Amino acid sequence: MRYLKVIAQDRSGGGVADTLQFQFFEGEQLLREATDDEIRRLRTFGSTYLKCRWFNAGEGEERHLRMFSLNPSGDGTPESVRLHFHEGPIIAYKAAVHDLDNDGTFEIVLVSDIDNDGHANRTDRTRLNTLVREFLKLEW
């Protein structure tokens, strides 16, 4: 399975993430780091992800996001996009969107408090939708 791994780090020790890395994987094999062009195209994704406050102190990589799409029908359009917020090898929490009739619209949105502000609300849903929309713009 191919996925995007996103790592945010607070290298300056200021209490907020100041470094963001994008890595492309196939299974556990690192395929490549994001190119400068991809990083520019991921600007909106990155700023939205930073609002999720899922980052590491220093140069750690324990906290990260793994994001991937599923296409069980094999027609080339994703029926599901999933986000797994990891704390090391453990999935701390998940979010997902599902297209039940494969029409390009995600009818089911499963999201909790992905921005870690203590409230599961419309803001979390909006952030999830932005992350999914920007992720789907990537070409593998």
ZIGI-V501971 format. One record per pair of residues at least 24 apart in sequence whose C-alpha atoms are under 8 Angstrom apart, sorted by sequence separation. I is the first residue (numbers start at 0). J is the second residue. If there is no record, write none. Layout:
I & J
I & J
//
This chain:
1 & 25
2 & 26
61 & 85
62 & 86
63 & 87
77 & 101
0 & 25
1 & 26
61 & 86
62 & 87
76 & 101
78 & 103
0 & 26
19 & 45
61 & 87
77 & 103
79 & 105
60 & 87
61 & 88
76 & 103
78 & 105
53 & 84
16 & 49
94 & 127
16 & 52
15 & 52
16 & 54
15 & 54
16 & 55
7 & 49
14 & 56
12 & 56
9 & 54
12 & 57
7 & 53
8 & 54
9 & 55
10 & 56
11 & 57
7 & 54
8 & 55
9 & 56
10 & 57
6 & 54
7 & 55
8 & 56
9 & 57
10 & 58
6 & 55
8 & 57
9 & 58
8 & 58
8 & 59
80 & 131
8 & 60
7 & 60
6 & 60
7 & 62
6 & 62
7 & 63
6 & 63
5 & 63
6 & 64
4 & 63
5 & 64
4 & 64
5 & 65
3 & 64
4 & 65
53 & 114
3 & 65
4 & 66
51 & 113
52 & 114
53 & 115
2 & 65
3 & 66
51 & 114
52 & 115
2 & 66
3 & 67
50 & 114
51 & 115
2 & 67
1 & 67
2 & 68
0 & 67
48 & 126
47 & 126
47 & 129
48 & 130
47 & 130
44 & 129
43 & 129
44 & 130
44 & 133
43 & 133
44 & 134
41 & 133
41 & 134
37 & 137
//
